[in-house]
Amino acid sequence: MSPTSETAHGGRRLVIVESPAKAKTIKGYLGPGYVVEASVGHIRDLPSGAAEVPEKYTGEVRRLGVDVEHDFQPIYVVNADKKAQVKKLKELLAESDELFLATDEDREGEAIAWHLQEVLKPKVPVHRMVFHEITKDAIRAAVANPRELNQRMVDAQETRRILDRLYGYEVSPVLWKKVMPKLSAGRVQSVATRLVVERERERIAFRSAEYWDLTGTFSTGRAGDPSDPSSLTARLAAVDGKRVAQGRDFGADGRLKSDSVLHLDEANARALAASLADTRFTVRSVESKPYRRSPYAPFRTTTLQQEASRKLGFGAKATMQVAQKLYENGFITYMRTDSTVLSETAVAAARAQVTQLYGADYLPEKPRVYAGKVKNAQEAHEAIRPSGDRFRTPAETGLTGDQFKLYELIWKRTVASQMKDATGNSVTVKIGGSSADGRDAEFSASGKTITFHGFMKAYVEGADDPNAELDDRERRLPQVAEGDALAAEEITADGHATKPPARYTEATLVKELEEREIGRPSTYASIIGTILDRGYVFKKGTALVPSFLSFAVVNLLEKHFGRLVDYDFTARMEDDLDRIARGEAQSVPWLKRFYFGEGDVSGAAAADAGNGDGDHLGGLKELVTDLGAIDAREISSFPVGDGIVLRVGRYGAYVERGEREQEGYQKADVPEDLAPDELTVEYAEELLARPSGDFELGTDPVSGHQIVAKAGRYGPYVTEILPEDTPKTGKNAVKPRTASLFKTMSLDTVTLEEALQLMSLPRVVGTDAEGVEITAQNGRYGPYLKKGTDSRSLTSEDQLFSITLEEALAIYAQPKQRGRAAAKPPLKELGTDPVSEKPVVVKDGRFGPYVTDGETNATLRTGDSVETITPERGYELLAEKRAKGPAKKTAKKAPAKKTAAKKTAAKKTAAKKTTAAKKTTTTAAAAKKTTAAKTTAAKKTAAKKTAAAQPE
């Protein structure tokens, strides 16, 4: 009898899902006989520290949480924050007749289901309930067609977890000892960091090359219209039959890759342009080809992350958070998938909407089928698409904000995937003529016209390069034929410079990891989040910039753990883990090869398949045992030039020249947000020229004291250097005058006059009618006026020196604003947010500059600045903040009730007074002191408990 038919005859079914949001949605689709509860993610895991390991385990097991001597048996413990939920689940299960484990359909979800079964120990029938969308039909079908737990998937996930634990727990301590405390290493995290570092190394080694070419504007002499322009723009392609060099012809060293091209410099380009001024040009050839572009495949996890980054400014993490909400609330199918396959139901829904919204002319005769391109795709999931057998249009969903934008993106992509190709023509026109000095010059122009837009009516994919032309961009050329005469309206010489390889963005790093077959789509968002959180990478705009710390970490791993960060080796490990998931390899032998070096883990696949033994590789344990060969100073040192070396220390990066304790030694800290490719010899010299980060501004003509500008913990400031014999303590102590720089000032541009003016604050503006003095002051939260205890905010820092007594009195004549002060003008305007469609500005807040669209605020992060932040970066910060949702308030631990204790103490005190009324005054005083001491101790204990209860 099926579970659904049993339900009709009574009984209680417990359905366990991962999240409360999903539980709420599914509950609405099931009848009264079902109780739906959330596990709230994983309920147990490997222990996070030795304190969580049961006492019966000793030695390495307590450190690793894995018994490597006994077939890598994992030690699982119920998470401390899940014990209450586990208790609740057990109570619900005790009242149930059946258990449905309805966690996600992937490996992670299968593992959670297995852990639930292991911990709850159900004595009732257990069913594994799977679905890839949360709709009424899908949920009811899943209840009616349960399956057994897939133990192979569980084993594969467990192997991954053990592997990552061994890697992290063995390699991370090496980083603590040799680089800096509290660092971490990870199987994919470290490889991703290496990719970002290698790209920066390429930028550092890059040498720009200058090259020139010509641009000509040619006229047909006919009156033009949109379908037949009267002129075209063409670029110089060849001179005397030799192709003119373009950027692609130069190597990273700035030199030409081949001598077969002509490298024009500025002088030659300008001379050629002048000699072509009176040349008669003709059309030498017209080549026309049919243009056809097929739709893009439906979204899978990585392509969704990439496109959401390009079009919506979402980071990978924000994309997955928004997609998770859409899935849990029944709007889209499961968002962690390698598949581009659509079910027959989905294809039918998409085709129906194509006909309805765009007409039958846009519908191909047969449904389009997309084959999977991802090697070792996890499971046979569908692509990411709108849920249901009839897709809701974005307007029908009732969604708003980020969820609306992401749903619209998914909906458009899905519908477009079932539409006809776009067709048209591409044309290449070659134009030639001879210069006054007899050189033959040939120009080339390319055009594209789209005669039928097909799927582009619904959707056009974005591009990683902001300067790239999108697929729907047309370039119409005049209708010309071979032999037609053209007049040169203008010929200009254009200079260009080759650019270093672009830094990775979140979208391009995800693409790179996938192309190298490193990691899995479901983990990319968390990987990028980890390397950002650990300080290995920071953002400038949307670009991922490696910190100097990451250079030291990658340097150590490459030199001493080379195979662990080798791209091919990491990809082969992924293959082997997938083989374990398919039952083609065994977990324990594979882990032994990896950890103990019994054979070669990289050759495991070939060896197990009978294709060879692979190369020998020492195990991880052997690699981390011999640390004597690692020179901590060497791996953290990088030559800059001219005897200057950058070093990564425990407290950050710094540059130095010379030997410590020797004459001439110099050292200076390096700014945290400095990109490594910006650390030139010239900049390092500048840092070393100002010890302790000081800028000498000059001498105060009144006091004779030297005035300097400094970078302080709370921002840049100016101060005076007092004579060495100035008393610094006692009644006669003298403190140096100090003042923070205005927001509009910088350390390297502030002048002596400005510094003296700043240090003159507070300024006496005057006195009111009652003789009370009014001063203008600069405070932590900005400029303000002060009269006695009455303070009033000023709108700009410049008013501190310009405001008059009359203006000050006028401000005080107004009622004092309660709450927030008058809004300050924005520091920068960024444009319209693509999600909220409201203007985004940068403002100065209590905790520094932040971006806002009036609804959502997001603080700028390390690497961001008011001057360099781009609109796209601003939109991304807002998207990530929206995805996190409102800040959760942490409940404070309620203090223990003392009422009963006080009553008891009072009774005891009364009894003592009755029996010992004749005590001396001295004794009473001593008793009072004792009581006070106890009270103080009790308060301290309570304070400690309260502090311990607060989140870190």
ABEGO torsion letter per residue (X at the ends): XBAAAAAAAEEBBBBBBABAAAAAAAAAABBAABBBBBAGEBABBBBABAAABBAABBEAAAAAGBBAABGGBBBBBBBAAAAAAAAAAAAAAAABABBBBABBABAAAAAAAAAAAAAAGBABBBBBBBBABBBAAAAAAAAABBBBBBAAAAAAAAAAAAAAAAAAAAAAAAAAAAABBGBBBBAAAAAAAAAAAAAAAAAAABBBBBBBBBBBBBBAGBBBBAABBABBBBBBABBGGBBBBBAAABBAAGBBABAABBBBBAAAAAAAAAAAAABBBBBABBBBBBBBBBBBBBBBAAAAAAAAAAAAGBBAAAAAAAAAAAAAAGABBBABBABABBBAAAAAAAAAAAAAAAEAAABBABBBBBBBABBGBABBBBBBBBBEABBBBAAAAGBBEAAAAAAAAAAAAAAAAABBBBBEBBBBBBBBBBBAAGBBBBBBBBBBBBABAEAAAABBBBBABAABBBAABBBBBBBBBBGBBBBBABBBBBBBBBBBBBBBBAAAAAAAAAAAGBEBAAAAAAAAAAAAAAGABBBBEABBBBBAAAAAAAAAAAAAAAAAABAAAAAAAAAAAAAAAAGABBAAAAAAAAAAGBEBAAAAAAAAAGAEAEBBBBBAAAAAABAAABBAAAAABBBAEGGBBBBBBAAEBBBBBEBBGBBGBBBBBBBAABBAAABBAAAAAAAAABBGGBBBAEBBAAAGBBBBBBBBAAEBBBBBBBBAABBABEAABBBBBBBBBBAABBAAABBAAAAAAAAAOBBBAEBBAAGBBBBBBBBAAEBBBBBEABBBBBABAAAAAABBAAAAAAAAABBBBBEBBBBBBBABBAEBBAAAGBBBBBBBBAAEBBBBAGABBBBBBBGBBAAABBAAAAAAAAAAAAAAEBBBBBBBBBBBBAAAAAAAAAAAAAAAAAABAABBAAAAAAAAAAAAAAAAAAAAAAAAAAAAABBX
